Amino acid sequence: MMMDEMMGKINNQDKAKAMDAMMKDMMGKMMNQMDMSEMYPKCTKMMAKKLPREKRLSIIPKIIKSLVENGSADMNEKEKNQMVDKIIEMIN
Protein backbone atom coordinates (compact mmCIF):
# COMPACT_ATOMS: atom_id res chain seq x y z
CA MET A 1 0.00 0.00 0.00
CA MET A 2 1.37 3.38 -0.95
CA MET A 3 2.02 5.98 1.76
CA ASP A 4 -0.52 8.37 0.21
CA GLU A 5 -3.19 5.66 0.32
CA MET A 6 -2.39 4.87 3.94
CA MET A 7 -2.60 8.50 4.99
CA GLY A 8 -5.71 9.28 2.99
CA LYS A 9 -6.52 12.92 2.53
CA ILE A 10 -4.26 14.30 5.27
CA ASN A 11 -2.72 17.65 4.34
CA ASN A 12 0.97 17.79 3.46
CA GLN A 13 2.03 19.44 6.72
CA ASP A 14 0.35 16.73 8.79
CA LYS A 15 1.82 14.05 6.51
CA ALA A 16 5.29 15.48 7.10
CA LYS A 17 4.75 15.49 10.86
CA ALA A 18 3.47 11.90 10.77
CA MET A 19 6.43 10.74 8.65
CA ASP A 20 8.87 12.52 10.96
CA ALA A 21 7.34 10.87 14.03
CA MET A 22 7.37 7.47 12.33
CA MET A 23 11.01 7.81 11.28
CA LYS A 24 12.10 8.90 14.76
CA ASP A 25 10.28 5.91 16.25
CA MET A 26 11.81 3.48 13.74
CA MET A 27 15.32 4.87 14.18
CA GLY A 28 15.00 4.71 17.95
CA LYS A 29 13.96 1.05 17.78
CA MET A 30 16.76 0.21 15.35
CA MET A 31 19.38 1.93 17.49
CA ASN A 32 18.19 0.04 20.56
CA GLN A 33 18.55 -3.26 18.70
CA MET A 34 22.04 -2.58 17.36
CA ASP A 35 25.06 -3.73 19.27
CA MET A 36 27.20 -0.63 19.00
CA SER A 37 30.16 -2.43 20.55
CA GLU A 38 30.32 -4.63 17.45
CA MET A 39 28.99 -2.32 14.77
CA TYR A 40 31.11 0.76 15.51
CA PRO A 41 34.52 -0.99 15.41
CA LYS A 42 33.59 -2.72 12.13
CA CYS A 43 32.49 0.59 10.63
CA THR A 44 35.65 2.42 11.68
CA LYS A 45 37.80 -0.47 10.40
CA MET A 46 36.24 -0.19 6.95
CA MET A 47 36.44 3.61 6.90
CA ALA A 48 39.99 3.90 8.23
CA LYS A 49 41.39 1.75 5.43
CA LYS A 50 40.07 4.21 2.88
CA LEU A 51 41.44 7.36 4.51
CA PRO A 52 44.94 8.69 3.89
CA ARG A 53 47.28 8.60 6.87
CA GLU A 54 47.16 12.38 7.39
CA LYS A 55 43.37 12.36 7.46
CA ARG A 56 43.32 9.51 10.00
CA LEU A 57 45.74 11.43 12.23
CA SER A 58 43.31 14.33 12.16
CA ILE A 59 40.01 12.45 12.49
CA ILE A 60 40.74 9.70 15.04
CA PRO A 61 41.52 12.03 17.98
CA LYS A 62 38.31 13.95 17.23
CA ILE A 63 36.26 10.74 17.22
CA ILE A 64 37.80 9.60 20.51
CA LYS A 65 37.19 13.01 22.09
CA SER A 66 33.56 12.95 20.97
CA LEU A 67 33.05 9.42 22.30
CA VAL A 68 34.54 10.35 25.68
CA GLU A 69 32.60 13.61 25.97
CA ASN A 70 29.25 12.16 24.91
CA GLY A 71 29.79 8.83 26.63
CA SER A 72 30.59 10.48 29.96
CA ALA A 73 28.00 13.28 29.86
CA ASP A 74 26.07 11.94 32.85
CA MET A 75 29.13 10.70 34.77
CA ASN A 76 30.85 12.33 37.68
CA GLU A 77 34.56 13.16 37.42
CA LYS A 78 35.67 9.89 39.06
CA GLU A 79 33.59 7.76 36.67
CA LYS A 80 34.82 9.74 33.68
CA ASN A 81 38.45 9.28 34.77
CA GLN A 82 37.87 5.54 35.20
CA MET A 83 36.50 5.34 31.67
CA VAL A 84 39.45 7.29 30.26
CA ASP A 85 41.87 5.06 32.18
CA LYS A 86 40.17 1.98 30.71
CA ILE A 87 40.44 3.43 27.19
CA ILE A 88 44.15 4.17 27.66
CA GLU A 89 44.70 0.67 29.04
CA MET A 90 42.94 -0.89 26.03
CA ILE A 91 44.98 1.20 23.58
CA ASN A 92 48.29 0.24 25.17
ZISULLIN-V725523 format. One record per residue. RES is the residue in three letters. PSI is psi in radians with two decimals (999 if undefined). OMEGA is omega in radians with two decimals (NA if undefined). BURIAL is I if it has 9 or more other ideal C-beta (glycine too) atoms within 8 Angstrom, else O. Layout:
BEGIN
<<RES PSI OMEGA BURIAL> <RES PSI OMEGA BURIAL>>
END
This chain:
BEGIN
<<MET 2.33 -3.13 O> <MET 2.64 -3.12 O> <MET -0.71 3.14 O> <ASP -0.69 3.12 O> <GLU -0.68 -3.13 O> <MET -0.62 -3.07 O> <MET -0.06 3.07 O> <GLY -2.33 -3.03 O> <LYS 0.58 3.10 O> <ILE 2.45 -3.14 O> <ASN 2.83 -3.04 O> <ASN -0.65 -3.14 O> <GLN -0.76 3.11 O> <ASP -0.62 3.08 O> <LYS -0.77 -3.14 I> <ALA -0.72 3.11 O> <LYS -0.74 3.14 O> <ALA -0.74 3.12 I> <MET -0.72 3.12 I> <ASP -0.80 3.14 O> <ALA -0.72 -3.14 O> <MET -0.75 -3.14 O> <MET -0.73 3.10 O> <LYS -0.73 3.12 O> <ASP -0.80 -3.14 O> <MET -0.78 -3.12 O> <MET -0.69 3.09 O> <GLY -0.77 3.13 O> <LYS -0.73 3.13 O> <MET -0.75 -3.13 O> <MET -0.64 3.11 O> <ASN -0.51 -3.10 O> <GLN -0.33 -3.11 O> <MET 2.49 3.03 O> <ASP 1.66 -3.06 O> <MET -0.47 -3.13 O> <SER -0.36 3.07 O> <GLU -0.73 -3.05 O> <MET -0.81 -3.05 I> <TYR -0.83 3.10 O> <PRO -0.65 3.12 O> <LYS -0.72 3.14 O> <CYS -0.83 -3.12 O> <THR -0.56 3.10 I> <LYS -0.75 3.12 O> <MET -0.75 -3.09 O> <MET -0.72 -3.06 O> <ALA -0.63 3.14 I> <LYS -0.51 -3.05 O> <LYS -0.15 -3.10 O> <LEU 2.46 3.04 I> <PRO 2.71 -3.09 O> <ARG -0.82 -3.10 O> <GLU -0.69 -3.14 O> <LYS -0.71 3.10 O> <ARG -0.73 3.13 I> <LEU -0.49 3.13 O> <SER -0.73 -3.01 O> <ILE -0.76 -3.02 I> <ILE -0.81 3.08 I> <PRO -0.62 3.11 O> <LYS -0.71 3.11 O> <ILE -0.79 -3.14 I> <ILE -0.78 3.12 I> <LYS -0.78 3.14 O> <SER -0.76 3.12 O> <LEU -0.75 3.13 O> <VAL -0.83 -3.11 I> <GLU -0.85 -3.10 O> <ASN -0.59 3.13 O> <GLY -0.32 -3.11 O> <SER 0.22 -3.04 I> <ALA -0.63 -3.11 O> <ASP 0.25 -3.12 O> <MET 2.66 3.00 O> <ASN 3.05 -3.05 O> <GLU -0.67 -3.14 O> <LYS -0.79 3.13 O> <GLU -0.73 3.13 I> <LYS -0.78 3.12 I> <ASN -0.66 3.10 O> <GLN -0.71 3.12 O> <MET -0.78 3.13 I> <VAL -0.74 3.10 I> <ASP -0.71 3.14 O> <LYS -0.69 3.12 O> <ILE -0.81 3.14 I> <ILE -0.73 3.12 O> <GLU -0.74 -3.12 O> <MET -0.59 -3.14 O> <ILE -0.72 -3.13 O> <ASN 999 NA O>>
END
